[in-house]
Amino acid sequence: MSLELKTTAVVAAVLAAFFFVVTRWLHVGPPWQVGVAFLAAFALIALAFDLWVYRPMTRLIGRSRKRLGGNYEHSDPYYRDEIRELGYLVGTLIAVFTAAEDKEWVSQSIKDDLMRVQSLNRQLMDVGVLGREMNAALPYRETVERVLSRSKAFLRADFAALLLLDTDARAFSLEGAQGVLSPSLSAECCDYTPDCPVRQAISSGQLVRMSDHACDLFPHTMTSQVVVPVRVENIGDMAVLATSTSGDYVALLTDDILEALQNHVQSALANAHKYDAIRRQVVTDHLTRLYNRRYFMNRAGEEIERSLRHQAPLSVLMIDIDHFKNFNDTYGHSTGDRVLQTVARAMQDALRKPDICARHGGEEFAVLLPSTPGENAYYVAERVRRTLSGTRYTGLGLPAEVNITISVGVATCPRDATTLEDLMDLADKALYQAKAEGRDRVIMYGAEDRERVRS
């Protein structure tokens, strides 16, 4: 048992003894003895509570607030034991006072203070758990979802959203939202409304609590709003907006607790951004900024399984830069690098967001086109080929008469193959056929055979 708990028991015993003595003196002692006894009892009680109750609790709460406000590791066992000890101490004192509530010497103000401390202790424990859950090593998008779900639950909100301010356009974008949504979810109202709590919070850097503010982001019945602003390095100014039909619970949360939530959200988003940056370095080719071969092969295997499971076509493009060795030998390796980067950008501009483009090795690229039949994949490759061959790249250090051409092979799952190895092999065969027929062209595997069957 800790020192504070032991002293609590001593205080309770001393109080009981003095109550007995004072009662006896009230019946048999002269008035001056009764007065002295009451004064002595009051002085001893005040001293005991100051030394053994209020000071220990103040120290515990002060240390807890300081740690929650900083970059303290909340999984530290000492931290958890400290908060738990505070809660146990307060709970014991409340139990003692509640059991003796019919005694005149029990002060209602003391009981109220202890109830407030107990509530603060619960909030400290909850926000500590919240911090550990938010700061798991996860990608940015998953972290946004976790931040919103945990913040919404912690604040007992009906709706929570994370907004990002574009400092150039002074406009807001919606990073994510959870809960009761408006029919048309839009952050545009935050761009023009002067009293928007999100804009106020970000401008001041302070927490904002409001009521009866109308916004397109949430239904009009959400009359209680709280905004927690955060500034995340390399991302920008952001804010968590939480709303509810009743603000009773948020009103119980102190600014210290909301600032602790603010620190956790900021730390979680910053860590997620770093996680994504490191992850991109691992899976990205440093020269072209495309995915590397290892990542492509892993994703291709996953996409083939999904294609077969859902009976959806999946196409692969194998792309090779024609006569690339001549660029290096004639104009230098730096020009060759710029040619690789140019082809990479041309492919990225032509592809959709779900498509996966990788540098497969040297001057060879691979593209994964989910939910794309072979004919559509052919037209995508043809568009890239025409763009490159029809452009002059004098800015790269090439003569005006020299252009960049590519040869492309296309294969489709499940029409041509149902395994990754076979699919890549067939796309390679189509690529080599394109080279054999004169380069600067796209060949779809099996197209001639299918055309012969149709005719």
VMD Tcl script that draws the C-alpha trace (Angstrom):
set ca {
  {0.00 0.00 0.00}
  {1.30 3.48 -0.91}
  {2.14 6.19 1.61}
  {-0.92 8.27 0.61}
  {-3.30 5.34 1.20}
  {-1.73 4.56 4.56}
  {-2.00 8.16 5.68}
  {-5.62 8.22 4.50}
  {-6.36 5.37 6.90}
  {-4.57 7.23 9.71}
  {-6.59 10.38 9.02}
  {-9.84 8.39 9.13}
  {-8.84 6.83 12.44}
  {-7.85 10.20 13.95}
  {-11.13 11.72 12.84}
  {-13.11 8.89 14.46}
  {-11.15 9.26 17.70}
  {-11.70 13.01 17.89}
  {-15.37 12.61 17.15}
  {-15.63 10.23 20.11}
  {-13.66 12.55 22.42}
  {-15.64 15.63 21.40}
  {-18.91 13.77 21.96}
  {-17.82 12.73 25.44}
  {-16.73 16.26 26.33}
  {-20.02 17.67 25.10}
  {-21.79 15.65 27.80}
  {-19.40 15.83 30.74}
  {-16.82 18.57 30.18}
  {-16.98 22.30 30.87}
  {-17.59 24.65 27.86}
  {-13.97 25.80 27.57}
  {-12.84 22.19 27.12}
  {-15.40 21.66 24.34}
  {-14.18 24.78 22.53}
  {-10.53 23.76 22.81}
  {-11.38 20.27 21.58}
  {-13.21 21.61 18.52}
  {-10.38 24.00 17.66}
  {-7.76 21.28 18.06}
  {-9.79 18.84 15.96}
  {-10.30 21.40 13.19}
  {-6.59 22.31 13.12}
  {-5.50 18.67 13.02}
  {-7.98 17.79 10.27}
  {-6.93 20.76 8.12}
  {-3.23 19.93 8.57}
  {-3.76 16.24 7.83}
  {-5.70 16.91 4.65}
  {-3.18 19.47 3.48}
  {-0.17 17.21 4.08}
  {-1.57 13.83 3.13}
  {-4.42 14.41 0.68}
  {-4.41 17.71 -1.19}
  {-0.63 18.03 -1.66}
  {-0.14 14.44 -2.96}
  {-3.13 14.82 -5.29}
  {-1.90 18.18 -6.54}
  {1.54 16.73 -7.28}
  {0.06 13.74 -9.10}
  {-2.31 15.87 -11.19}
  {0.43 18.38 -11.97}
  {2.83 15.70 -13.18}
  {0.07 14.02 -15.19}
  {-0.90 17.26 -16.94}
  {2.73 18.05 -17.70}
  {3.31 14.65 -19.23}
  {0.11 14.71 -21.23}
  {1.10 18.11 -22.60}
  {4.54 16.95 -23.72}
  {6.01 14.09 -25.71}
  {5.85 11.67 -22.81}
  {5.60 7.97 -23.55}
  {2.21 7.07 -22.12}
  {2.95 3.37 -22.07}
  {5.44 4.00 -19.25}
  {4.38 1.69 -16.35}
  {5.26 4.36 -13.76}
  {2.94 6.83 -15.46}
  {0.05 4.37 -15.49}
  {0.63 3.38 -11.85}
  {0.77 7.04 -10.85}
  {-2.60 7.86 -12.41}
  {-4.11 4.64 -11.06}
  {-2.82 5.49 -7.58}
  {-4.46 8.90 -7.77}
  {-7.77 7.33 -8.75}
  {-7.58 4.76 -5.96}
  {-6.75 7.41 -3.39}
  {-9.61 9.65 -4.44}
  {-12.04 6.74 -4.63}
  {-11.13 5.62 -1.12}
  {-11.64 9.11 0.31}
  {-15.01 9.47 -1.43}
  {-16.10 6.11 -0.06}
  {-15.11 7.15 3.48}
  {-16.97 10.44 3.24}
  {-20.04 8.88 1.64}
  {-20.26 6.30 4.43}
  {-20.10 9.11 7.00}
  {-22.27 11.63 5.16}
  {-24.66 11.96 8.10}
  {-21.86 13.26 10.32}
  {-21.76 16.99 10.79}
  {-18.00 17.23 10.44}
  {-18.05 16.04 6.81}
  {-17.55 19.08 4.54}
  {-19.64 19.14 1.35}
  {-16.99 21.27 -0.36}
  {-14.38 18.59 0.33}
  {-16.62 15.94 -1.19}
  {-17.25 18.13 -4.26}
  {-13.50 18.71 -4.69}
  {-12.83 14.99 -4.50}
  {-15.57 14.23 -7.04}
  {-14.00 16.74 -9.46}
  {-10.58 15.18 -8.95}
  {-12.03 11.73 -9.58}
  {-13.61 12.95 -12.84}
  {-10.30 14.51 -13.91}
  {-8.50 11.27 -13.12}
  {-10.86 9.30 -15.36}
  {-10.32 11.80 -18.17}
  {-6.54 11.55 -17.75}
  {-6.72 7.76 -17.99}
  {-8.99 7.91 -21.06}
  {-6.86 10.43 -22.93}
  {-3.73 8.38 -22.14}
  {-5.31 5.29 -23.70}
  {-6.43 7.44 -26.63}
  {-2.84 8.56 -27.25}
  {-1.51 5.01 -27.35}
  {-4.18 3.94 -29.83}
  {-3.67 6.92 -32.13}
  {0.12 6.69 -32.25}
  {0.33 3.19 -33.72}
  {2.63 2.95 -36.75}
  {0.09 3.18 -39.57}
  {-0.10 4.83 -43.02}
  {-1.55 8.32 -43.18}
  {-5.00 7.39 -44.51}
  {-5.49 4.70 -41.88}
  {-4.26 7.09 -39.18}
  {-6.81 9.71 -40.26}
  {-9.60 7.14 -39.87}
  {-8.29 6.09 -36.47}
  {-7.90 9.69 -35.27}
  {-11.50 10.42 -36.26}
  {-12.99 7.29 -34.73}
  {-11.09 7.66 -31.44}
  {-11.74 11.41 -31.18}
  {-15.43 10.93 -31.92}
  {-15.72 8.26 -29.23}
  {-13.68 10.21 -26.67}
  {-15.72 13.40 -27.15}
  {-18.98 11.42 -27.40}
  {-19.71 13.27 -30.61}
  {-22.26 12.43 -33.29}
  {-19.99 13.68 -36.09}
  {-16.25 14.21 -36.48}
  {-14.24 15.54 -39.42}
  {-10.61 16.35 -40.17}
  {-10.06 19.42 -42.37}
  {-6.90 20.64 -44.07}
  {-6.37 24.31 -44.94}
  {-4.77 25.11 -48.29}
  {-2.66 28.12 -47.33}
  {-2.40 29.36 -50.93}
  {-6.08 29.19 -51.83}
  {-7.26 29.71 -48.22}
  {-9.72 26.89 -48.91}
  {-10.46 23.77 -46.88}
  {-10.37 20.17 -48.03}
  {-12.01 17.31 -46.20}
  {-9.45 14.68 -45.16}
  {-12.08 12.43 -43.64}
  {-15.40 12.35 -41.78}
  {-17.31 9.90 -39.58}
  {-20.74 9.84 -37.98}
  {-24.03 11.44 -38.91}
  {-23.31 13.10 -42.25}
  {-25.14 15.87 -44.07}
  {-26.81 14.96 -47.38}
  {-24.12 16.92 -49.26}
  {-20.82 16.78 -47.39}
  {-18.79 19.85 -48.36}
  {-16.12 21.97 -46.69}
  {-16.70 24.96 -48.98}
  {-18.78 26.80 -46.38}
  {-15.65 27.08 -44.20}
  {-14.00 29.13 -46.95}
  {-16.40 32.05 -46.78}
  {-18.11 32.10 -43.38}
  {-16.33 34.63 -41.11}
  {-17.54 33.03 -37.88}
  {-16.58 29.50 -38.95}
  {-15.18 27.81 -35.82}
  {-12.64 25.89 -37.90}
  {-11.17 29.06 -39.38}
  {-11.20 30.77 -35.97}
  {-9.41 27.85 -34.32}
  {-6.72 27.59 -37.00}
  {-6.17 31.37 -37.05}
  {-5.75 31.59 -33.27}
  {-4.20 28.18 -32.67}
  {-6.62 27.81 -29.75}
  {-9.44 25.40 -28.98}
  {-12.86 26.73 -29.96}
  {-16.19 25.73 -28.43}
  {-19.34 26.99 -30.13}
  {-23.06 26.33 -30.25}
  {-25.78 26.85 -32.84}
  {-23.28 27.31 -35.69}
  {-24.70 26.28 -39.08}
  {-22.40 24.40 -41.45}
  {-22.79 22.21 -44.53}
  {-20.53 19.60 -42.97}
  {-23.02 18.35 -40.40}
  {-26.81 18.34 -39.86}
  {-28.37 21.44 -38.32}
  {-29.36 19.43 -35.24}
  {-25.69 19.29 -34.17}
  {-25.88 22.42 -32.04}
  {-22.71 21.85 -30.02}
  {-19.29 22.11 -31.68}
  {-15.71 21.87 -30.55}
  {-12.71 22.45 -32.83}
  {-9.20 21.20 -32.03}
  {-6.58 22.84 -34.29}
  {-3.32 21.06 -35.13}
  {-0.30 22.07 -37.20}
  {1.51 19.13 -38.77}
  {4.94 19.59 -40.31}
  {5.04 18.97 -44.08}
  {1.24 18.73 -44.18}
  {-0.09 22.08 -42.96}
  {-2.78 23.59 -40.73}
  {-5.52 21.14 -39.84}
  {-8.40 20.87 -37.40}
  {-10.59 18.18 -35.87}
  {-14.22 19.30 -35.82}
  {-16.54 17.37 -33.49}
  {-20.26 18.09 -33.15}
  {-23.15 16.65 -31.19}
  {-26.79 17.30 -30.43}
  {-25.85 17.82 -26.79}
  {-22.64 19.35 -25.51}
  {-23.08 18.16 -21.92}
  {-20.12 15.78 -21.95}
  {-17.70 18.12 -23.76}
  {-18.60 20.83 -21.21}
  {-17.15 18.55 -18.50}
  {-13.79 18.29 -20.29}
  {-11.21 20.82 -19.17}
  {-9.00 22.67 -21.66}
  {-6.06 20.66 -20.31}
  {-7.72 17.44 -21.44}
  {-8.60 18.84 -24.86}
  {-5.04 20.13 -25.25}
  {-3.80 16.63 -24.47}
  {-6.10 15.34 -27.24}
  {-4.67 18.06 -29.50}
  {-1.10 16.89 -28.84}
  {-2.03 13.26 -29.53}
  {-3.73 14.09 -32.84}
  {-0.79 16.23 -33.95}
  {1.73 13.56 -33.00}
  {-0.26 10.76 -34.69}
  {-0.63 12.64 -38.00}
  {3.03 13.71 -38.02}
  {4.18 10.14 -37.34}
  {1.89 8.81 -40.08}
  {3.33 11.28 -42.59}
  {6.87 10.15 -41.69}
  {5.74 6.51 -41.93}
  {4.44 7.10 -45.47}
  {7.62 8.94 -46.45}
  {9.82 6.06 -45.26}
  {7.51 3.54 -46.89}
  {7.67 5.44 -50.19}
  {11.46 5.38 -50.05}
  {11.40 1.61 -49.59}
  {8.99 0.91 -52.47}
  {9.94 3.74 -54.86}
  {12.59 3.98 -57.57}
  {14.72 7.00 -56.67}
  {15.22 8.21 -60.26}
  {11.73 8.00 -61.78}
  {9.68 8.18 -58.54}
  {7.70 5.19 -59.79}
  {7.22 2.05 -57.73}
  {10.09 -0.44 -57.76}
  {9.96 -3.98 -59.09}
  {9.47 -5.67 -55.71}
  {6.42 -3.58 -54.87}
  {4.96 -4.10 -58.34}
  {5.27 -7.88 -58.13}
  {3.67 -8.00 -54.67}
  {0.74 -5.84 -55.77}
  {0.38 -7.73 -59.05}
  {-0.03 -10.99 -57.15}
  {-2.74 -9.44 -54.96}
  {-4.55 -7.94 -57.95}
  {-4.57 -11.23 -59.85}
  {-6.20 -12.96 -56.88}
  {-8.80 -10.18 -56.73}
  {-9.36 -10.41 -60.49}
  {-10.05 -14.13 -60.34}
  {-12.20 -13.83 -57.23}
  {-14.45 -11.13 -58.69}
  {-14.24 -12.23 -62.34}
  {-12.89 -8.80 -63.30}
  {-10.29 -8.37 -66.08}
  {-6.75 -7.27 -65.19}
  {-4.23 -6.13 -67.79}
  {-0.45 -5.77 -67.68}
  {1.70 -3.53 -69.91}
  {5.39 -4.25 -70.42}
  {7.09 -1.15 -71.84}
  {10.61 -0.72 -73.20}
  {12.28 2.49 -74.45}
  {13.48 1.97 -78.00}
  {17.25 2.30 -78.61}
  {17.83 3.54 -75.09}
  {21.53 2.56 -75.22}
  {22.02 5.13 -77.98}
  {20.78 7.93 -75.68}
  {23.39 7.03 -73.09}
  {26.21 6.43 -75.55}
  {25.53 9.48 -77.76}
  {24.24 12.15 -75.38}
  {25.48 10.95 -71.97}
  {24.01 9.20 -68.97}
  {22.48 12.38 -67.53}
  {20.43 12.76 -70.72}
  {19.52 9.08 -70.48}
  {18.25 9.67 -66.94}
  {16.11 12.57 -68.14}
  {14.65 10.35 -70.87}
  {13.67 7.78 -68.24}
  {12.02 10.49 -66.15}
  {10.15 11.83 -69.18}
  {8.68 8.42 -70.02}
  {7.73 7.92 -66.37}
  {5.84 11.24 -66.26}
  {4.05 10.48 -69.54}
  {2.78 7.18 -68.16}
  {1.70 8.72 -64.85}
  {-0.26 11.41 -66.71}
  {-2.12 8.77 -68.74}
  {-3.00 6.45 -65.85}
  {-5.80 6.39 -63.30}
  {-5.25 6.55 -59.57}
  {-5.78 2.78 -58.99}
  {-3.27 1.88 -61.73}
  {0.23 0.88 -60.66}
  {3.27 1.91 -62.66}
  {6.79 0.67 -61.86}
  {10.31 0.77 -63.18}
  {10.84 -2.90 -63.84}
  {14.56 -2.63 -64.53}
  {16.90 -0.50 -66.66}
  {14.83 1.11 -69.39}
  {11.89 -1.27 -68.92}
  {8.61 -0.36 -67.19}
  {5.58 -2.36 -66.07}
  {2.01 -1.14 -65.61}
  {-0.82 -2.87 -63.78}
  {-4.35 -1.92 -64.89}
  {-7.04 -3.33 -62.55}
  {-10.57 -3.80 -63.91}
  {-9.30 -3.16 -67.44}
  {-9.90 -5.51 -70.40}
  {-7.14 -6.00 -72.97}
  {-8.68 -3.71 -75.60}
  {-8.89 -0.80 -73.16}
  {-5.33 -1.44 -71.98}
  {-4.22 -1.34 -75.62}
  {-5.69 2.14 -76.08}
  {-4.03 3.38 -72.86}
  {-0.64 2.17 -74.11}
  {-1.26 3.60 -77.58}
  {-2.06 7.01 -76.10}
  {1.24 7.06 -74.19}
  {3.17 5.90 -77.26}
  {1.69 8.62 -79.49}
  {2.32 11.33 -76.91}
  {6.00 10.40 -76.65}
  {6.67 9.86 -80.36}
  {4.89 13.07 -81.35}
  {6.88 15.34 -79.01}
  {10.33 16.87 -79.49}
  {12.51 16.99 -76.37}
  {15.19 19.56 -77.07}
  {15.04 20.60 -73.42}
  {16.46 17.21 -72.47}
  {19.60 17.81 -74.49}
  {18.34 15.94 -77.56}
  {18.50 17.29 -81.15}
  {15.22 18.52 -82.67}
  {15.06 15.54 -85.04}
  {15.32 12.96 -82.25}
  {12.21 11.79 -80.42}
  {11.47 9.13 -77.80}
  {9.61 5.99 -78.82}
  {8.49 2.95 -76.86}
  {7.45 -0.61 -77.58}
  {4.62 -2.11 -75.51}
  {3.29 -5.60 -74.89}
  {-0.18 -6.22 -73.41}
  {-1.56 -9.34 -71.70}
  {-4.81 -9.80 -69.78}
  {-6.01 -11.99 -66.90}
  {-7.96 -14.27 -67.05}
  {-8.23 -14.30 -70.85}
  {-4.52 -14.93 -71.51}
  {-3.26 -16.33 -68.19}
  {-4.34 -16.84 -64.59}
  {-0.98 -16.71 -62.80}
  {1.38 -13.78 -62.38}
  {4.33 -15.62 -63.88}
  {2.43 -16.59 -67.01}
  {0.84 -13.16 -67.40}
  {4.19 -11.36 -67.21}
  {5.74 -13.87 -69.60}
  {2.98 -13.35 -72.20}
  {3.24 -9.54 -71.93}
  {7.01 -9.90 -72.46}
  {6.42 -12.01 -75.56}
  {4.08 -9.34 -76.93}
  {6.75 -6.71 -76.19}
  {9.44 -8.61 -78.07}
  {7.03 -9.06 -80.96}
  {6.58 -5.27 -81.05}
  {10.35 -4.83 -81.19}
  {10.69 -7.47 -83.89}
  {8.09 -5.73 -86.03}
  {10.00 -2.42 -86.03}
  {9.49 -0.89 -82.58}
  {7.36 2.19 -81.73}
  {4.19 0.13 -81.50}
  {1.80 -1.68 -79.12}
  {1.10 -5.40 -79.48}
  {-1.70 -7.18 -77.59}
  {-0.89 -10.81 -76.92}
  {-2.98 -13.20 -79.02}
  {-4.65 -10.42 -81.02}
  {-3.73 -11.96 -84.41}
  {-5.06 -15.38 -83.41}
  {-8.32 -13.88 -82.17}
  {-8.68 -11.84 -85.34}
  {-8.09 -14.97 -87.44}
  {-10.79 -16.85 -85.51}
  {-13.27 -14.00 -85.97}
  {-12.61 -13.82 -89.70}
}
mol new
graphics top color blue
foreach p $ca { graphics top sphere $p radius 0.5 }
foreach p [lrange $ca 0 end-1] q [lrange $ca 1 end] { graphics top cylinder $p $q radius 0.2 }
display resetview
